[in-house]
Structures are given as structure tokens and as C-alpha cells.
Amino acid sequence: MYKTKTYRQNISVRLTSSKARENLKIPVPRILAYCSRAIGRKLGSEYIVMERGPSIELGRVWETLKPRDKLPIVKQIGSI
């Protein structure tokens, strides 16, 4: 579960995730459920529930990658 701080952040994360799933050649978890309005909700917070990805998060290994391995990823993300 990903806790968002604002309505706009919630929308931004959902749209970014959707575009990444459509355009990148890397696994991007699907959004299973979300709440973009915290008012009147039991949880009292905006949130996004995403499926667990089949691989390691890029952020966890980024610093260990060599520049030649990072470049294709950066180009792919930049092309969106």
C-alpha cells in the first residue's frame, strides 16, 4: 500500500504508473485499488494499493548499476 499525501499526488502516482505500464519494457505493478478522498473514510488517508512486482525495485539496485546499464533505462523513461 502506498500512502499519498494529497489528492493531486494520488492522481499523479496513478497516471504515472499507468503511462509507465503502457510505455516501458520493464515490469510495473498494477494498481488494484485506491482512495483519493480521505474525508469520511475509515482510514482517514488517501492511498493506493498496488500489486507486488515480480522483480527487484529499480531504486534498490540503481546505485550498483554501471553507467552503461543505466543509460538504456534513462532513455526509455525519458521517451515517455
N, C-alpha and C positions, 0 to 999 in steps of 0.2 A: 504494500500500500504506500502510496506517495501522497504526503500531506501538502497541499498547496496553501499559500498564504492569502491569496486574493482571487477574486473572480477572474480577472484578466490572466493571472498566472495559470489558473486551471485551464482556461481556453487555450493559452499558448502551448502548454505541455501537450494537450490533446492534439492540436493541429500539427505541431512539430513531429510528434510521434506518428501521426497518420501520413504525413509527407515523407518521413524517413522510411516507413514501411513500403510506400509506393515506389520510391526512387533509389534507395540504396541496395547494394548487393550483399548486405550483411543482415543477420537476424535482428529484428526489432520486435520487442514484446507487444502483443495486442492489448488494448485497453478493454478490460472486462466490465467495469462499472465505474461510475464517477458521480460526485455530488458537487455542483458548482455554486450552491447556495447553502451556507451554513445556518442561516436563520431558520429557526423552527425544526431543526434536525436534532435527533438524539445525540449524535456525535459532537455537534457544536463546532464542526470544522468542515472545510472543503477538502475533498480527497479524490484520488484516482487509484483504482485497483487495476494492476497490470499483471499479465501472466508472467511467469518466471521464464527468463530467456534460456535458450538451450546451450549457451556458451558463457564465457567469462566476459564481464563488463569491460569495455574498452578503457575506461578510466582507471581500472585496476592494473592494467598492463602497459599503458601508454608510455610511462617513463622508462620501461625496459626495452621498448622498440627502438630499432635503429632508424635513422633518418630515411633511408631507402624504403623501409617498411611503412613509415608514417605518411610519406608523400602520396601514395595512391589513395589512402584513406582521406586525407585532407582534400585532394582533388575531387573525390567522389562526393564528399559532403558539400564542398564549395559549388558543385554543379547544380544543387537543388534550387 
